[in-house]
């Protein structure tokens, strides 16, 4: 079983427990070309493009200008530092856990396309709807033709089962209909019960996606049925509300 999660906007360049193993991104050449195009924009343009404040725009302009410098690179699973990543629990990973993640986890990225967790990356910020001049299309469309078949073949090279723990936005990086047609896609749902109704609370969903990613890696889960054993802070499997493609976990 292969796992897919999305990248995060919050990033860091140092981590005290980073493993020695490092790999190179599959699409490093494309990432560099995209980064170099981003250096053409000033702070005010980046503020609009990245939908951020002036300080973040200035910070990321400098990141792109310094993109080719060797410093401040870190493995992707540690470089991203959003809610999902904080809940994967990498601080408790053994060397074998990191190695296993390198064979079973994929991270989607608007800049790098697809990453394995031990790929060395630089800090950046990019949005999927940005159209870079040399590309002539959004980052979603830029990556779709490049990623879809590579991703499908990689998952088929395992057992053809994909545990989809990314946000639905990341599906736009692929021909998702083809992905679902050729792979067995399992997409868990996480709900909070309020007033007799089940609702999605974004921050809880992110927490659970991270926790489930860590659960699968640390326990070497290869059987989709074993996902039923996942629990976190009151979230538990709800068999009557679940289907094989969409297991439901709820906190009552």
N, C-alpha and C positions, 0 to 999 in steps of 0.2 A: 504494500500500500504506500502510495506517495501522498504527501501533504502539500497543500498550497496555502500560503498566507500572503497578505499584502505588505508593502513597505510602510514606513511611518515617516511623518514630517519631522518629528523630533529625532535628532541624531547626536551621537557623541563620537569623539575621535580617540578616546583612550578607555581602557578597561583593565583593571588590575588582574583579572583572571583569564585573560585571553589565551587560548591554546596556541601551541607552536605551529600546528598545521594551518597552512594558508593555501588557497587556490585562486585561480584567475577567473574572472567572469567570462562566460561564454561569448557575450557580445561586448567585450571591452572596447573593440575598435569603434563600434557604433556609439557606445557611451561617450567616448572621447570626442567623436565628431559632433554629437549633440551638445556636449559641454562647451566646445569651442564656439558653437553658434550662439550660445547663451552669453558669451563674453561681449557680444556686439551691443547688448542692451544696457542702458543707463539705469540708475536707481529708480527714477520715476516710472520708467517703462516696466521694470521688474515688479515694482509695487502693484501695478495694474495686472500684469500677467500672472503673478503668483498669488494675487488676492491677499496681500499681506501689508503690514505697516512699513514705514520707511526704514526702521532699524533692521528688520528682517531682510528687506530688499538689499540694503547696503551689505549686510553680512553675506548674503548669497552671491552677490556680484563679486565680492572678494574671493569667495570659495571657487567660483568658476575661473576667475583669473589665475588662481593658484592651483588649478585642477591637476596640472601635470607635475607638480612638485611631489616628491616621494613621501613627505611627512604627512602625518594625520590620516593614515589609512588604517582600516580596521575590518575584521571579519564582519560580514553583513548581519549575522544574527546578533552581534554585539553592538554594531554601529547604530542600528535602528533602536530607538529607546522610547517608543510610544507605549501605550497601555498594553497592547497585545504582547509586546516583547518583554515588558516588565513582569508579565505573568507566565512566561514560558519557564522561568526558573533556571536560567543558564548558570546562575551563581552556584547551583548544586550539581551542575553537569560534571561527569567524569570525562576523561579523555575518550572513552568508548562512546559516551553519549554524544559528544561533539562529532565523532567519526560517523556514528549512525545517522545523525541529522544530516551530515554531508551527503549521504546516499539516499535519503528519503524525504527531505524537505526542499520545497521550492519557494522562492520569494519573488513576487512580481514587483517591477519597478518601472516608473515612467522614463527614467534615464538609462538604466541598465537592461531593461527588458525582463530577463529572467536571471535569477541569481540562485546559487547554492549557498547555504549558510556560512561556509568558510571562505567564500570569495572575498577578497580584499576590495573595499570600496572607499570612496571619498565622500565627505558630507556634501549635500546638495539639496536643492528644493526645485521641484518641477511639477506641473499639473498636466493631466491627460489631455486637456482640450487645447493646449498650446500648439500653435502651428509655427514651426521653425522654417526660415526661408529656404534652406537647401532641401528640406524634406517636402514642403508643399502640401502637407496634410497634418492633422492632429497627431499627437503622440499615440493615441489609440490606434489610428489607422496605420501609422508608421510601423508599429510593432505587430499588428495583426498578421500580416503575411509572413513575417519573420519568425514568429513564435509558435503559431498554431501546430504545424506539423512536427516541429522539433519537440514540443511539449508532449503531444500525443504519443510519439514514438518512445519518448523517455518513460512515460507512465506504462506503456505497453511492455517495455523492457523489464518492468517489475512484474506486476500481476494484473495491470490494466485497471486498477482501482484507485480513484482519486478522492481523498478527503479534502473537500473544499472548505477552508476556514478563512478565506479572504472576503473582503467586502464585495458586494455585487458589482461595484464600479470596475473592479479589476477584470471582470469577465469581458469588458470591451477591448482588452488587449489581445483577445483571441477571436477566432470564429467559434463562438461558444456553442452554437448549434452543432458544429462538427465535433467539438470536444465531447459534448453530451451523447452524440450519436456513436462515437467510437470508443468511449471509455465508460466505466461504471462510476458515476459521480455520486458521492455521498455528501450532502450538505446539511449539517446539523442546524437546528434552530434552538434558540435560547430565549425563554419567555419568563416574565415575572407576572404572577397572578395578582391582579388588583381589581377589587370590586366584582369578583366572580368572572373577570375576563382576563385573558392572557395577552400581555403586551410586550413588545420589544423595547428594552431600555438599552440604548446604544452602548453606554459605558459597561454595563453588565455583559453584553454580547462580546465586547472586545476582551474583557477579562476572561470569559469562558473560552474564547478562541485561543488565547494564549495558554490557559491552563490545560486545555485539551491537547494542544500541540506538545507541551511538555509531558503530559500523561502518555501520549503515544510514543514519544521518543524514549522516555525513561523506562517504559515497560515493554518496549519492542513490539508494539501492537501491529500485527499483520492481518488479523481477522476482524472484519468490520463488525461482526457481532460482539466482539469484546469491547467496543465503544460503549456498550450499555452499562459497563461498570464505572464509567466516569461520573464523579461527583465533585461539586465545588460549592462551598458556602451555601448549602441548601438546594442547589440545583441537582436534580436527579432525573434519570431516564423515565419517560412517560410512555409505556408500551402501547396503551390504547390510542394515543394521539400520534403515534409514529408510523412511518412507512420505511421500508429498507433504504430508500433514497433520501429520506428526510427524517432522521431520528430527532425526537423532541426532548429537550431537557428543560425543566421548569422549576422555579423556586416559588413555593406557595407561602 
